[in-house]
Amino acid sequence: MTDPRSLAPSPPHTSEEVLIRPATPDDLATIDRFIRALAAEEGLPAVTATLDDLEAALFGPTSLAAALVVQVGTVRVGFALYYPKYGTVSGRRGIHLEDLYVTPELRNQRVGERVMTHLARLAGERGVLEWWVQHSNHAALRFYQRLGGQELADIAVYRLERDALQELVD
């Protein structure tokens, strides 16, 4: 009997061409799989977003975000999901990177750096590229620091969810 793992394509190598392209609706299932893998790696709660939620956010009539898909050869190996931002004090437009994920076998091979370079170009000359990183994600912290990213020590992130939102509205 044939081992089913032998039928899977072998992991790509970065010696093949790395393609970074805008996501299409055909990429939704892959992006969803990567989001779930990222959440599991970071120890986040179970992902409750559905494919429909993702499709509406990326491709719906009132889409809020955009995504890039990273391919090596024909194999999808990562994604970045981002949305526009604007700084009222600086007057600068920019991009907020929500998620960046590269499959484990291609980490430390400059694939993530290529994605960040691509996003930097999208942010533009006067723009800003920003993101959040969990303090427990040491590999990501080292990666972003190596690229020149700076932690904003004077900003705290706050959030209202579910009960707190409802309480505020009532």
N, C-alpha and C positions, 0 to 999 in steps of 0.2 A: 504494500500500500504506500502511496506517495505521501510524504509529509506535506500538509497544506502550506507550511511556511516556505517550502521550496518553490511554491508557485507565485509567491509575492515578489514584486520587483526588488532588487537589491537596493540598499540605500544609495542615493546619488552622492557624488563627490563634487566638491566645489571646483574641480578642474573642468567640469562641464560648465556651460554658460548659465549664469544666474540671471534670471529674468524677474524684474519687479514690474508688475502691471496693475492697472485698476481692476478691482474685483468685478465680477459679473454675477447675475443671479445663479448661474451654474456653479458658482463657488460657495454658495450658502452652506451646504452640508459640511464642506471641508472647514470653513471658517468656524462653524458651530463646533465641530470636533476639536479644533485648535483652542477655542475659548474654554471648552470643558477641560482640556488637558492643562491649560495654563492655570485655571482655577484650582484644579487638583494639586498641581505642583506647588502652588502658593498657599495651600491649605485653606482656601476660601470656602464659604458655605456652598452648598449645591447650587448649580446654575439653574435659575428658574426661567430665564429668557427662552423663548421658543424660536423655532425657525421663522414663524410668522412675524415675531417681534423683530428679529434680525433683518428680515426682508423689508419690513416697513421702515426701519431705521436707515437702511442703506439704499433702498430702491423705490420706496413708496412716494406718493405725491408730495408728502411733506417730510422727505428724508432729512435726517439730522446729521448724518455722519457719512464718511466714505471709508473705503478699505482698499488696501493693496494686497495682492497675493504674490508670494515669492515662490518661484519655481526654479528647480535645477533640472535641466533637460525638460522632461514632460511631467515630473513629479512635483506636486505642491508641497513645499517644505516650511511654509510660514505665512504669516499675515501681519498687517498693521492696520488698526482701526483708529481713525482720527476724526476730529471735527474742528470747525473754525472757532477762533476766539478773538476777542478784542480787548485791549487794555485802555481804559478810559483815561488814565493818567499819562501813559506813554503815547497814546494815540496810535499804537501799533496793532496791526492785525497779526494773527499768527495761527498756529495749529496746536491743538491739545491732542497729544498722543494718548489714547485710552489704553490700548493693548498692543504689545509687540511680542510675537511668539515665533521662535524658530525651533524646529524639531531637534531633540537632544543630539542626534548624531551629527548635526551640522553646526552646533555651537562651537565657539572658539575657532571658527574658520572665516570670520569677517563678514558673514552673511548679514548679521544684525547691523553691523557698521554700514553696509551698503544700503540697508533700508533707512537708517537714520540719515545718511547722506541724501537719499532721495527725498525724504521728508523735509530736510533743511532746504533743499531747492524749492520745494513747494511753498515753504514758509516765506521765501523771498528775502531780498536784501534788507529791508527794513522790518522784517517780520520777527516773530518769536516762535520757538518750538519749545513746548513744555510738556511735562508728564509727571505722574506720581509714581513712586516706588515704595513698596512695603519695606519698612526698616529691616524686616527679617530676610529679605531677598538679597543676600550678600553678593551673589554673583552678578545680579542686575546692577546693584550699586557700584560695584567695581567697573563693570562695563561702561556705565554712563559717565562715571568719573574719568575713565580713560579717554572718553570722547570729548571731555572738557565741560561736561554738565556740572552745574553748581546747585547744591541744595539751598533752597530758600528758607533759611532759618527763621525769618520773621513772619512767616505765614503758617497759619493752622488751617487744616481742612475740616469743615463742619458739614453735617448732613442732618436733614430731617427725613424720616421715613415713616410710612404707614401710620401707626398710632400717633406719633408726634405731629405729623402733617394734619391728621384729622382733628387732633386736639387744638391746633392752631386755627383751623378753619371754623371750628364750633364756637 
